[in-house]
Amino acid sequence: LHAILIEPVHDIALVDHHMAGDDKPRALSAAQAAVAANADSAPLQDLLGRVQMATGDLQQALPTFRKLQALEPRSAMPWVRIAGVYMAQKNPTAAVEALQKAVALPDGADAATPLHLALVAAGKADEARSMAQDWIRTHPKDVNLLLHLAQQATQQKDLPAAEARYREVLQRAPGNLAALNNLAYLLAEQKKPGGVAMAEQALKLAPEQPNLLDTL
């Protein structure tokens, strides 16, 4: 039992070491060897799939992540990984199908933003809008999709819409640093009052963060 617990940690560290050194062939070889020795390890299957993605071997990554999904049938993460492969293959429609399965699971909150992105990429803007509205309404404590929509509106130069999204984030999570910082910037960009106070509030919560100092 001790060996079973320790060995995957060692394997993961070894693969991470090779990836940090940009030695992808050795990372792939180490990940393949680890999975061959312990095929029922979900962390190792995930590791192998991510290395295969990093090396551009999408055809092999897809079945690897499907094995991961079989090992973790109640987890949303394998479906998110599968969707990532489909998006890399320029197949957003298949990604949407995978992510819809992910968001239906108890831990599917992290799949909401990728689902919105995939719907937009698939040319389903109306469905993406409807999905976002439903998710925000039914998940009042989850602000990640709201932050994504705010960032998207900023990129599209729709600053009033971005401001509204960030204010909604702060209604749900008053201490959210990203919302405080970005809203301060948006207020300044729109020549509206309150930006300095907003930036000062963010800095009080995290005084050591350079990006907050920069905004102030």
Secondary structure, DSSP 4 states (H G I P E B T S, - for coil): -HHHHHHHHHHHHHHHHHHHTT-HHHHHHHHHHHHHH-TT-HHHHHHHHHHHHHTT-HHHHHHHHHHHHHH-TT-SHHHHHHHHHHHHTT-HHHHHHHHHHHHTSTTGGGGHHHHHHHHHHTT-HHHHHHHHHHHHHH-TT--HHHHHHHHHHHHTT-HHHHHHHHHHHHHH-TT-HHHHHHHHHHHHHTT-TTHHHHHHHHHHH-TT-HHHHHH-
